[in-house]
Amino acid sequence: MLFNVRGITGDDVNDLLDIDIKCFDYAWTPAEWSQICKTHAIAVGTYFGTPVGFGVCLRIGTDVELRKVAVKAPYRRRNLGRKLYNACVRFAIENHCTRMFAVVPESLIYPGSECIGSWLRKLGFRAQKPFIKDCFRMYGQSEDGVKFSQLLDRNSA
Ligand SMILES: CC(C)(COP(=O)(O)OP(=O)(O)OC[C@H]1O[C@@H](n2cnc3c(N)ncnc32)[C@H](O)[C@@H]1OP(=O)(O)O)[C@@H](O)C(=O)NCCC(=O)NCCS
């Protein structure tokens, strides 16, 4: 299969760091990644076996936070992001969670080339009010976050 989604292995961490840096202005540091690997559920997206994307989520009670989904630019718009999101939904349902949420920087929710709000809405998320004050730090500046959430049921995966 061209694109595949699988669980994380011990060899993936450097690839995930690299994808993170290429996809986000707020990439996690190596120290943060080593902590994330111990505490979060992680799906790895591959193209002919090479990691090109990931989905990272965290169970919080009966919620699951979609912390990050990333697909390297050359591989986008070929459904890998949706597959990674679906892997996170399966994780949520297997763990009897009923809601998934994501918090994204305010600047990425308005129409534009990287409008993550549109992508989240396409997957069934809806934005919630109010914005969360100062929850991102980008280019040395604080930015507010917007929480998107959706209810899950057995048919979501
Ligand atoms: C967001 C991201 C993961 C999407 O990955 P992708 O592999 O291109 O997504 P898919 O191909 O699975 O797209 C699923 C659907 O969303 C649409 N879509 C994808 N990116 C979109 C965007 N930026 N804006 C609007 N719609 C988008 C696709 O057209 C597709 O719709 P369709 O089913 O009607 O054809 C990728 O663009 C990315 O890594 N962005 C940078 C990191 C980021 O901001 N992540 C999200 C915040 S956690």
The ligand as an SDF file (V2000), in Angstrom:
LIG
                    3D

 48 50  0  0  0  0  0  0  0  0999 V2000
   -3.9850   19.4700    8.2890 C   0  0  0  0  0  0  0  0  0  0  0  0
   -3.2320   18.3350    7.5930 C   0  0  0  0  0  0  0  0  0  0  0  0
   -2.8230   17.2930    8.6420 C   0  0  0  0  0  0  0  0  0  0  0  0
   -4.1590   17.7010    6.5500 C   0  0  0  0  0  0  0  0  0  0  0  0
   -3.4940   16.5660    6.0030 O   0  0  0  0  0  0  0  0  0  0  0  0
   -3.9250   15.9650    4.5740 P   0  0  0  0  0  0  0  0  0  0  0  0
   -3.2870   14.6320    4.4320 O   0  0  0  0  0  0  0  0  0  0  0  0
   -3.6900   16.9560    3.5040 O   0  0  0  0  0  0  0  0  0  0  0  0
   -5.4910   15.8140    4.7700 O   0  0  0  0  0  0  0  0  0  0  0  0
   -6.4920   14.8800    3.9370 P   0  0  0  0  0  0  0  0  0  0  0  0
   -5.9560   14.7060    2.5380 O   0  0  0  0  0  0  0  0  0  0  0  0
   -6.7470   13.6450    4.7140 O   0  0  0  0  0  0  0  0  0  0  0  0
   -7.7940   15.7940    3.8990 O   0  0  0  0  0  0  0  0  0  0  0  0
   -9.0440   15.3820    4.4050 C   0  0  0  0  0  0  0  0  0  0  0  0
  -10.0760   16.3450    3.8690 C   0  0  0  0  0  0  0  0  0  0  0  0
   -9.7650   17.6650    4.3300 O   0  0  0  0  0  0  0  0  0  0  0  0
   -9.4950   18.5420    3.2240 C   0  0  0  0  0  0  0  0  0  0  0  0
   -8.3780   19.3960    3.5910 N   0  0  0  0  0  0  0  0  0  0  0  0
   -7.1110   19.0460    3.7740 C   0  0  0  0  0  0  0  0  0  0  0  0
   -6.3510   20.1120    4.1570 N   0  0  0  0  0  0  0  0  0  0  0  0
   -7.2160   21.1530    4.2100 C   0  0  0  0  0  0  0  0  0  0  0  0
   -7.0500   22.5380    4.5270 C   0  0  0  0  0  0  0  0  0  0  0  0
   -5.8450   23.0530    4.8770 N   0  0  0  0  0  0  0  0  0  0  0  0
   -8.1420   23.3310    4.4760 N   0  0  0  0  0  0  0  0  0  0  0  0
   -9.3470   22.8210    4.1420 C   0  0  0  0  0  0  0  0  0  0  0  0
   -9.5900   21.5120    3.8350 N   0  0  0  0  0  0  0  0  0  0  0  0
   -8.5130   20.7050    3.8660 C   0  0  0  0  0  0  0  0  0  0  0  0
   -9.1710   17.6200    2.0560 C   0  0  0  0  0  0  0  0  0  0  0  0
   -9.4640   18.2230    0.8160 O   0  0  0  0  0  0  0  0  0  0  0  0
  -10.0660   16.4400    2.3510 C   0  0  0  0  0  0  0  0  0  0  0  0
  -11.4030   16.7260    1.9510 O   0  0  0  0  0  0  0  0  0  0  0  0
  -12.2680   15.7080    1.0580 P   0  0  0  0  0  0  0  0  0  0  0  0
  -12.4080   14.4580    1.9090 O   0  0  0  0  0  0  0  0  0  0  0  0
  -13.5390   16.4310    0.8200 O   0  0  0  0  0  0  0  0  0  0  0  0
  -11.4570   15.4670   -0.1570 O   0  0  0  0  0  0  0  0  0  0  0  0
   -1.9560   18.8850    6.8700 C   0  0  0  0  0  0  0  0  0  0  0  0
   -2.3550   19.9340    6.0030 O   0  0  0  0  0  0  0  0  0  0  0  0
   -0.8770   19.4170    7.8100 C   0  0  0  0  0  0  0  0  0  0  0  0
   -0.0280   18.6570    8.2510 O   0  0  0  0  0  0  0  0  0  0  0  0
   -0.8970   20.7300    8.1070 N   0  0  0  0  0  0  0  0  0  0  0  0
    0.1050   21.3520    8.9810 C   0  0  0  0  0  0  0  0  0  0  0  0
   -0.0400   20.8770   10.4220 C   0  0  0  0  0  0  0  0  0  0  0  0
   -1.3950   21.2410   11.0340 C   0  0  0  0  0  0  0  0  0  0  0  0
   -1.7700   22.4050   11.0490 O   0  0  0  0  0  0  0  0  0  0  0  0
   -2.1330   20.2370   11.5870 N   0  0  0  0  0  0  0  0  0  0  0  0
   -3.4950   20.3980   12.1180 C   0  0  0  0  0  0  0  0  0  0  0  0
   -3.5570   20.9340   13.4780 C   0  0  0  0  0  0  0  0  0  0  0  0
   -3.3420   19.6900   14.7120 S   0  0  0  0  0  0  0  0  0  0  0  0
  1  2  1  0
  2  3  1  0
  2  4  1  0
  2 36  1  0
  4  5  1  0
  5  6  1  0
  6  7  2  0
  6  8  1  0
  6  9  1  0
  9 10  1  0
 10 11  2  0
 10 12  1  0
 10 13  1  0
 13 14  1  0
 14 15  1  0
 15 16  1  0
 15 30  1  0
 16 17  1  0
 17 18  1  0
 17 28  1  0
 18 19  1  0
 18 27  1  0
 19 20  2  0
 20 21  1  0
 21 22  1  0
 21 27  2  0
 22 23  1  0
 22 24  2  0
 24 25  1  0
 25 26  2  0
 26 27  1  0
 28 29  1  0
 28 30  1  0
 30 31  1  0
 31 32  1  0
 32 33  2  0
 32 34  1  0
 32 35  1  0
 36 37  1  0
 36 38  1  0
 38 39  2  0
 38 40  1  0
 40 41  1  0
 41 42  1  0
 42 43  1  0
 43 44  2  0
 43 45  1  0
 45 46  1  0
 46 47  1  0
 47 48  1  0
M  END
$$$$
